[in-house]
Amino acid sequence: MTETSDPLKALDAKSIADRAAGARDLSLVGELTHLEQLAAMAGSDRSPAVRLSVAAAAADILSRHRFGPHAKGLGVKRRNTLTELFRRIDPSVNPGVFSVFGCLDRPAALEAICGGLRDPRGDVRLGAAVGLLRLCTSQAVAAKSKVERTVVALLEDDRHKPDAVAEIARVCAAAGYRSAIPLIRALCLSGAHGELAAEALTILEAGEAPLTGMWFSDGLDAGETNRTSPLGGALVFCDGRTALVLDGGRWKVDKALLSDEVRRMHFRKVGAVAAAPAFQAGDRTWYSGADSGLLCVIDGLASPGEIDWTKLGTVSAASKRGLARADEHLPDTAQGHRARALLQAQAGDLAGAIEALEKAISLKKVFPDTWGLLGDALWAAGKKKAAKGHYRTFLKKARKKDFPDRYARAQERTG
């Protein structure tokens, strides 16, 4: 849901809070047609906070048109026009304009970011570093070696102040630019800047190890703000030799995820608290399974409200392997066992799903629909008396408006 009933109308409000709320709404629902208005406000609004908010909104709108089918809706000519439009904004008035440049994917936009990194004003340099990070982590530039060469070369430019050099090193680590390793090793930075460069070097060197562990994709480009996922979620388990993927409802082995074409990365996912390992391969960005977004992706993969527990299908050899891997990586919490149950249901393992759901309700902080899911699973297994008990608990703990269909089914089956 949006904060305002009409985001565009809110942008014209006298209240700073209303204008900022309108900008935040456009970050989520804004269209390309709104960019000119946002550009005008980004350079002229009386409030610095609103100026930053509308620039962020413009960048978020553009983030939905960088990679994949939606990128075709924003051609080179329009990107060039928008680049020139936003370059008219003084970055000292709004450093957030660099995030817009980071999402335009044009040489002039990268040139503007590079110029900002050399600016004598610290807030401008920081804004430019944020824009550079956003530019380099997108899949839109993953295969563009020229961008990597340009960014890595910035480390040798002695016009940069130490803070800018450290930020450039951090961007190289985030984007997986391994060609920067020798230059980062040669940097002579002290204090916090030296620590940032050392951390970047450690991240890049760690990225040379084989891929292992559990990873998930939310179906969005890196840095993309979008309420819907163009590709949907997916999971992958890597052990350095094989990659087992759950995508489109099926488990399969995908050797391409272990090829040299994989881009190893380390950045903060949209909505995450801190930066973490990630990688890009094919048309997906993959994140470490330790991220809280993993459980949301599993919900999306399994669609708990749509499971037909009487028709789960047959467990395949690949799904058995996938379930075994998931069991190793999911947390021993109510939410973790609920996620296990959803994956088992998706793979066709009714008994395993029931066992996982029973474990989930024995722990703390149980998600309300867990009792409803267990009731459905037990009912499908012919254990209707036990199912009714869990349905009654579900009816007490859940809100009808959150689970209308399952709530109605629980009411019907408990009489």
For each residue, the residues with C-beta under 8 A, 3 or more apart:
1:
2: 5 7 25 28 29
3: 21 22 24 25
4: 7 9 10 18 21 22 25
5: 2 9
6: 9 10
7: 2 4 10 11 21 22 23 25 26 29 30
8: 11 12 22 26 34 37
9: 4 5 6 12 13 22
10: 4 6 7 13 18 19 21 22 25
11: 7 8 19 22 23 26 37 41 54
12: 8 9 19
13: 9 10 18 19 22
14: 18
15: 18 19
16: 19 20 47 49 50
17: 20 21
18: 4 10 13 14 15 21 22
19: 10 11 12 13 15 16 22 23 41 45 47 50 53
20: 16 17 23 24 47 49 50 53
21: 3 4 7 10 17 18 24 25
22: 3 4 7 8 9 10 11 13 18 19 25 26
23: 7 11 19 20 26 27 38 41 50 53 54 56 57
24: 3 20 21 27 28 53 57
25: 2 3 4 7 10 21 22 28 29 30
26: 7 8 11 22 23 29 30 34 38 54 57 60 61
27: 23 24 30 56 57 60 61 225
28: 2 24 25 60 225 227
29: 2 7 25 26 227
30: 7 25 26 27 34 38 57 58 60 61
31: 34 61
32: 35 61 65 73 74 78
33: 36
34: 8 26 30 31 37 38 57 61
35: 32 38 39 58 61 62 82 85
36: 33 39 40 85
37: 8 11 34 40 41
38: 23 26 30 34 35 41 42 54 55 57 58 61
39: 35 36 42 43 58 82 85 86 89
40: 36 37 43 44
41: 11 19 23 37 38 44 45 50 51 54
42: 38 39 45 51 54 55 58 86 89 94 96 97 100
43: 39 40 51 88 89 90 93 94 97
44: 40 41
45: 19 41 42 50 51 54
46: 50
47: 16 19 20 50 51
48: 51 52 94
49: 16 20 52 53
50: 16 19 20 23 41 45 46 47 53 54
51: 41 42 43 45 47 48 54 55 93 94 96
52: 48 49 55 56 94 95 96
53: 19 20 23 24 49 50 56 57
54: 11 23 26 38 41 42 45 50 51 57 58
55: 38 42 51 52 58 59 94 96 97 99 100
56: 23 27 52 53 59 60 96 99
57: 23 24 26 27 30 34 38 53 54 60 61
58: 30 35 38 39 42 54 55 61 62 86 100
59: 55 56 62 63 96 99 100 102 103 134
60: 26 27 28 30 56 57 63 64 225
61: 26 27 30 31 32 34 35 38 57 58 64 65
62: 35 58 59 65 66 74 82 100 103 104
63: 59 60 66 103 134 138 221 223 224 225 226
64: 60 61 70 224 225 226
65: 32 61 62 70 71 73 74
66: 62 63 71 103 105 138 139 140 221 224
67: 71 138 139 140 221 224 283
68: 71 221 230 231 283
69: 72 230
70: 64 65 73 74 230
71: 65 66 67 68 74 140
72: 69 75
73: 32 65 70
74: 32 62 65 70 71 78 79
75: 72 78 79
76: 79 80 106
77: 80 81
78: 32 74 75 81 82
79: 74 75 76 82 83 104 105 106 109
80: 76 77 83 84 106 108
81: 77 78 84 85
82: 35 39 62 78 79 85 86 100 104
83: 79 80 86 87 101 104 106 108 109 112
84: 80 81 87 88 108
85: 35 36 39 81 82 88
86: 39 42 58 82 83 89 97 100 101 104
87: 83 84 101 108 112
88: 43 84 85
89: 39 42 43 86 93 94 97
90: 43 93 94
91: 94 95 97 98 116 119 124 127 128
92: 95 119 121 123 124
93: 43 51 89 90
94: 42 43 48 51 52 55 89 90 91 97
95: 52 91 92 98 116 123 124 126 127 128 130
96: 42 51 52 55 56 59 99 100 127
97: 42 43 55 86 89 91 94 100 101 127 131
98: 91 95 101 102 112 113 116 127 128 130 131 132
99: 55 56 59 96 102 103 127 130 131 134
100: 42 55 58 59 62 82 86 96 97 103 104 109 131
101: 83 86 87 97 98 104 109 110 112 113 131 135
102: 59 98 99 109 113 130 131 132 133 134 135 223
103: 59 62 63 66 99 100 134 135 138 223
104: 62 79 82 83 86 100 101 109
105: 66 79 109 135 138 140 141
106: 76 79 80 83 109 110
107: 110 111
108: 80 83 84 87 111 112
109: 79 83 100 101 102 104 105 106 112 113 135
110: 101 106 107 113 114 135 147 150
111: 107 108 114 115
112: 83 87 98 101 108 109 115 116
113: 98 101 102 109 110 116 117 128 131 132 135
114: 110 111 117 118 128 150 154
115: 111 112 118 119 128
116: 91 95 98 112 113 119 124 125 127 128 131
117: 113 114 125 128 129 132 154 160 164 167 168
118: 114 115 125 157 159 160 164
119: 91 92 115 116 124 125 128
120:
121: 92 124 125
122: 125 126 163
123: 92 95 126 127
124: 91 92 95 116 119 121 127 128
125: 116 117 118 119 121 122 128 129 161 163 164 167
126: 95 122 123 129 130 163 167
127: 91 95 96 97 98 99 116 123 124 130 131
128: 91 95 98 113 114 115 116 117 119 124 125 131 132 164
129: 117 125 126 132 133 164 167 168 170 171
130: 95 98 99 102 126 127 133 134
131: 97 98 99 100 101 102 113 116 127 128 134 135
132: 98 102 113 117 128 129 135 136 151 167 168 171
133: 102 129 130 136 137 170 171 174 175 267
134: 59 63 99 102 103 130 131 137 138 223
135: 101 102 103 105 109 110 113 131 132 138 141 147
136: 132 133 141 147 148 151 171 174 175 177
137: 133 134 174 175 222 223 265 267
138: 63 66 67 103 105 134 135 141 142 221 222 223 224
139: 66 67 142 221 222 280 283 285
140: 66 67 71 105 221
141: 105 135 136 138 144 147
142: 138 139 263 280
143:
144: 141 147 148
145: 148 149
146: 149 150
147: 110 135 136 141 144 150 151
148: 136 144 145 151 152 175 177 179
149: 145 146 152 153 179
150: 110 114 146 147 153 154
151: 132 136 147 148 154 168 171 172 175 177 180
152: 148 149 155 172 177 179 180 183
153: 149 150 156 157
154: 114 117 150 151 157 160 168
155: 152 165 168 169 172 180 183 184 187
156: 153 183
157: 118 153 154 160
158:
159: 118
160: 117 118 154 157 164 165 168
161: 125 164 165
162: 165 166 189 190 193
163: 122 125 126 166 167 193
164: 117 118 125 128 129 160 161 167 168
165: 155 160 161 162 168 169 187 189 193 197
166: 162 163 169 170 189 192 193 194 196 197 200
167: 117 125 126 129 132 163 164 170 171 196
168: 117 129 132 151 154 155 160 164 165 171 172
169: 155 165 166 172 173 180 184 187 196 197 200 201
170: 129 133 166 167 173 174 196 197 199 200
171: 129 132 133 136 151 167 168 174 175 177
172: 151 152 155 168 169 175 177 180 184 200 204
173: 169 170 176 177 180 199 200 201 203 204 266
174: 133 136 137 170 171 203 265 266 267 275
175: 133 136 137 148 151 171 172 263 265 267
176: 173 204 207 263 264 265 266 279 280
177: 136 148 151 152 171 172 173 180 204
178: 181 204 207 208
179: 148 149 152
180: 151 152 155 169 172 173 177 183 184 204
181: 178 184 185 201 204 205
182: 185 186
183: 152 155 156 180 186 187
184: 155 169 172 180 181 187 197 200 201 204
185: 181 182 201
186: 182 183
187: 155 165 169 183 184 194 197
188:
189: 162 165 166 193 194 196 197
190: 162 193 194
191: 194 195
192: 166 195 196
193: 162 163 165 166 189 190 196 197
194: 166 187 189 190 191 197 198
195: 191 192 198 199
196: 166 167 169 170 189 192 193 199 200
197: 165 166 169 170 184 187 189 193 194 200 201
198: 194 195 201 202
199: 170 173 195 196 202 203
200: 166 169 170 172 173 184 196 197 203 204
201: 169 173 181 184 185 197 198 204 205
202: 198 199 205 206
203: 173 174 199 200 206 207 266
204: 172 173 176 177 178 180 181 184 200 201 207 208
205: 181 201 202 208
206: 202 203 209 277
207: 176 178 203 204 264 265 266 277
208: 178 204 205 264
209: 206 212
210: 238 240 241 258
211: 215 238 240 243 257 258 262 264 279
212: 209 238 239 240
213: 237 238 288 289 329
214: 235 236 237 288 289 294 325 326 328 329
215: 211 235 236 237 238 279 286 287 288 289
216: 233 234 235 236 286 287 289 291 293 294 297 298
217: 231 233 234 235 236 284 285 286 287 297
218: 229 233 287 293 296 297
219: 229 230 231 232 233 234 284
220: 224 226 229 230 231 270 285
221: 63 66 67 68 138 139 140 224 285
222: 137 138 139 265 267 269 278 280 285
223: 63 102 103 134 137 138 270
224: 63 64 66 67 138 220 221 270
225: 27 28 60 63 64 270
226: 63 64 220 229 230
227: 28 29
228:
229: 218 219 220 226 232 233 300
230: 68 69 70 219 220 226
231: 68 217 219 220 234 283 284
232: 219 229 248 300 301
233: 216 217 218 219 229 296 297 298 300 301
234: 216 217 219 231 245 246 247 248 284 297 301
235: 214 215 216 217 245 246 247 297 298 301 322 326
236: 214 215 216 217 243 244 245 246 254 257 286
237: 213 214 215 243 244 322 325 326 329
238: 210 211 212 213 215 242 243 244 257 258
239: 212 242
240: 210 211 212 258
241: 210 258
242: 238 239 253 255 258
243: 211 236 237 238 253 254 255 256 257 258
244: 236 237 238 251 252 253 254 318 321 322 325
245: 234 235 236 251 252 253 254 257
246: 234 235 236 249 250 251 301 322 343 346
247: 234 235 250 252
248: 232 234
249: 246 301 346
250: 246 247 318
251: 244 245 246 316 318 319 321 322 347
252: 244 245 247 318
253: 242 243 244 245 318
254: 236 243 244 245 257
255: 242 243 258 259
256: 243 259 261 281 282
257: 211 236 238 243 245 254 262 281 282
258: 210 211 238 240 241 242 243 255 262
259: 255 256 262 281
260:
261: 256 281
262: 211 257 258 259 279 280 281
263: 142 175 176 279 280 281
264: 176 207 208 211 277 279
265: 137 174 175 176 207 222 277 278 279 280
266: 173 174 176 203 207 275 276 277 278
267: 133 137 174 175 222 275 276 278
268: 272 273 274 275 276
269: 222 272 276 278 287 291 293
270: 220 223 224 225
271: 293
272: 268 269 275 276 291 292 293
273: 268
274: 268
275: 174 266 267 268 272
276: 266 267 268 269 272 287 288 290 291
277: 206 207 264 265 266 287 288
278: 222 265 266 267 269 285 286 287 288
279: 176 211 215 262 263 264 265 285 286
280: 139 142 176 222 262 263 265 284 285 286
281: 256 257 259 261 262 263 284 286
282: 256 257
283: 67 68 139 231
284: 217 219 231 234 280 281
285: 139 217 220 221 222 278 279 280
286: 215 216 217 236 278 279 280 281
287: 215 216 217 218 269 276 277 278 291 293 294
288: 213 214 215 276 277 278 291
289: 213 214 215 216 294 329
290: 276 294
291: 216 269 272 276 287 288 294
292: 272 295 296
293: 216 218 269 271 272 287 296 297
294: 214 216 287 289 290 291 297 298 339
295: 292 298 299 335 336 339
296: 218 233 292 293 299 300
297: 216 217 218 233 234 235 293 294 300 301
298: 216 233 235 294 295 301 302 339 342 343
299: 295 296 302 303 304 339 342
300: 229 232 233 296 297 303
301: 232 233 234 235 246 249 297 298 342 343 346
302: 298 299 307 342 343 345 346
303: 299 300 306 307
304: 299 307 342 369 373
305: 403 405 406
306: 303
307: 302 303 304 312 342 345 346 373 376
308: 311 312
309: 312 345 350 376 377 379 380
310: 380
311: 308
312: 307 308 309 345 348 349 350
313: 347 348
314: 348
315: 319 320 347 348 349
316: 251 319 320 347 348
317: 320 321
318: 244 250 251 252 253 321 322
319: 251 315 316 322 323 347 348 349
320: 315 316 317 323 324 347
321: 244 251 317 318 324 325
322: 235 237 244 246 251 318 319 325 326 343 347
323: 319 320 326 327 340 343 344 347 349 352
324: 320 321 327 328
325: 214 237 244 321 322 328 329
326: 214 235 237 322 323 329 330 339 340 343
327: 323 324 330 340
328: 214 324 325
329: 213 214 237 289 325 326
330: 326 327 336 337 339 340
331: 335 336
332: 336 337
333: 336 337 363 365
334: 337 338 360 361 363 364 365 366 367 370
335: 295 331 338 339 360 365 367
336: 295 330 331 332 333 339 340 360
337: 330 332 333 334 340 341 356 357 359 360 363
338: 334 335 341 342 356 357 360 366 367 370 373
339: 294 295 298 299 326 330 335 336 342 343
340: 323 326 327 330 336 337 343 344 352 356
341: 337 338 344 345 352 353 354 356 357 360 373 377
342: 298 299 301 302 304 307 338 339 345 346 353 373
343: 246 298 301 302 322 323 326 339 340 346 347
344: 323 340 341 347 349 350 352 353 356
345: 302 307 309 312 341 342 348 349 350 353 377
346: 246 249 301 302 307 342 343
347: 251 313 315 316 319 320 322 323 343 344
348: 312 313 314 315 316 319 345
349: 312 315 319 323 344 345 352 353
350: 309 312 344 345 353 354 377 380 381
351: 354 355 381
352: 323 340 341 344 349 355 356
353: 341 342 344 345 349 350 356 357 377
354: 341 350 351 357 358 374 377 378 381
355: 351 352 358 359
356: 337 338 340 341 344 352 353 359 360
357: 337 338 341 353 354 360 361 370 373 374 377
358: 354 355 361 362 374
359: 337 355 356 362 363
360: 334 335 336 337 338 341 356 357 363 366 370 374
361: 334 357 358 366 370 371 374 390 393
362: 358 359
363: 333 334 337 359 360 366
364: 334
365: 333 334 335
366: 334 338 360 361 363 370 371
367: 334 335 338 370
368: 371 372 394 397 398 399 402 403
369: 304 372 373 394 398 402 403 406
370: 334 338 357 360 361 366 367 373 374
371: 361 366 368 374 375 390 391 393 394 397 398
372: 368 369 375 376 390 391 394 398 403 406 407 410
373: 304 307 338 341 342 357 369 370 376 377
374: 354 357 358 360 361 370 371 377 378 387 390
375: 371 372 378 379 387 388 390 391 394 410 413
376: 307 309 372 373 379 380 387 406 409
377: 309 341 345 350 353 354 357 373 374 380 381 387
378: 354 374 375 381 383 384 386 387 390
379: 309 375 376 382 383 384 387 413
380: 309 310 350 376 377
381: 350 351 354 377 378
382: 379
383: 378 379 386 387
384: 378 379 387 388 413
385: 388 389
386: 378 383 389 390
387: 374 375 376 377 378 379 383 384 390 391 413
388: 375 384 385 391 392 413 414
389: 385 386 392 393
390: 361 371 372 374 375 378 386 387 393 394
391: 371 372 375 387 388 394 395 410 413 414
392: 388 389 395 396 410 414
393: 361 371 389 390 396 397
394: 368 369 371 372 375 390 391 397 398 406 407 410
395: 391 392 398 407 410 411 414
396: 392 393
397: 368 371 393 394
398: 368 369 371 372 394 395 402 403 406 407
399: 368 402 403
400: 403 404 407
401: 404
402: 368 369 398 399
403: 305 368 369 372 398 399 400 406 407
404: 400 401 407 408
405: 305 408 409
406: 305 369 372 376 394 398 403 409 410
407: 372 394 395 398 400 403 404 410 411
408: 404 405 411 412
409: 376 405 406 412 413
410: 372 375 391 392 394 395 406 407 413 414
411: 395 407 408 414
412: 408 409 415
413: 375 379 384 387 388 391 409 410
414: 388 391 392 395 410 411
415: 412
